[in-house]
Each structure stands twice: as C-alpha cells, then as structure tokens.
Amino acid sequence: MSQSNCRGRKLLKQLPARIRIHSPDPLSRLDEAIAALKVVDSTCTPPTYMIGDLQWIGAAMGFRPNSRGYLRHMATKAVNSGGDILECGSGLSTLLLAVTAGRLGHQVHTFEHDRHCYQRLLTLIDRYQLSNVSVHHAPIRSYGSFDWYDIPTSCGSDCFQLVICDGPARHLTDSGRYGLFPVMRQQLDPKCRVIMDDSNRSLERHVIKRWRKEQRIEVHSFGRFLQFAEIICV
C-alpha cells in the first residue's frame, strides 16, 4: 500500500464514526448533534465523540474552526460554571455553550461584529429553541488606545463567571483581545475565568502580557501546542 493511501486511511479513522458512515447535508447532521447534546446529563461534559461531530460539522458549514481540545475544555468549564457566560466571537461554539449552560439555568451572551454571522446564528438559535442565549451585534469601535466590541445596552448580566475569548479576530484590530478587561471588568465576577483560544500566537501572548501587568491573574496553558489558555482572576 502506498504511503499516501496509508495517510488517507489514518485520516478517515480520525473522523467521527457517524460522519464517515453516511454524510447527509451538514444542517441535518447539526440537527442530530444538537439533539444528542441536549440529552447529556446536565452535570457531565459532552463526550469527546459529540465534540468531534460538532467540530467537523462546523468545518463543513464554513464556521471558524476550533480544536477539539479547546471545545471540550470550554464545555467542561460551562458545565461547572456557577453563573452566566460571556462569549467574544460567535460560532458553533455558541450552540455548544447554550446547550451545556442552559441545562443549569445560566445565560450566554455572545458578541459578534459581523452582521452576516450574527443573522446566521440567530437562525440556528431559533431553529433549536435555545432561549438562554443572546447574540448581540457588536461592531468593533475605538476606545482610544485600543479597539474592541461596541458593547450593546441589552447585555444584561453584570456578573459573568466565565468568558470565552475567541475574538476580535487579529485582522480587525492591532490590539487584539486586550479590550476584554478594560471594557468589561465591572461586569466580570471577581473570580472570573477566561478561556482564550490561539494563546500561543504572538498577538495573544502580547495581550496576556499586558493583562498580567494590569490585572491580578493566573495563566495556565493547554493543548498539544499550548494553543489555548485559561486565565483565572485572583
């Protein structure tokens, strides 16, 4: 067997079983994935194969990809969160958060700068009747020394215990995700946890360095290439 065929077989084995056996359109597959997530025990993190399904479906639907480890870590923290969740940057991760946090009665507030992505996600939220998630259209604006989301007045929670920091994207602003603490600090729980994706990139490392100087935080890195971090306010 050729080396290329061996690589192809290895890649096929890594696909979630339900996807590689028969692959209907991605939206139908998403219907199945959300239905499966909804029946997982409220105190448990969804199993790895469900996270894998959602990851591949997201790629097929054109959503920004996240690693399986990041999504599972995020879901685990959502299950164990004691309060509301803020998400910076939307995607299929928003649906995962909504399902896992919703079973515990927590609200999810998501900021999305792109109008098309915002409308698309609203359609999916309505499709799956996820009443505990609010997606806010939040364009990027200047705060003087940095750019960040223009915070909507409808963002009602004043004590976020968990933040999923996956935006703004680096092509939108030279200051990256720095604005989270300067803008939102008064609405974050004193012991808030922040899950930041892409924390091994130079811009995100610079952001974390600035936060260390200005905030009382601990930083723990995860993933094979330390590609995401958990930042704990102390």
Secondary structure, DSSP 8 states (H G I E B T S, - for coil): --HHHHHHHHHHHHS-HHHHH----HHHHHHHHHHHHHTS-TTS---HHHHHHHHHHHHHTT-----HHHHHHHHHHHHH-SS-EEEES-SHHHHHHHHHHHTTT--EEEEE--HHHHHHHHHHHHHTT-TTEEEEE--EEE-SSSEEE---TT---S-EEEEEE--S-TTT-TTTTTTHHHHHGGGEEEEEEEEEETTTSHHHHHHHHHHHHHS-EEEEEESTT--EEEEEE-
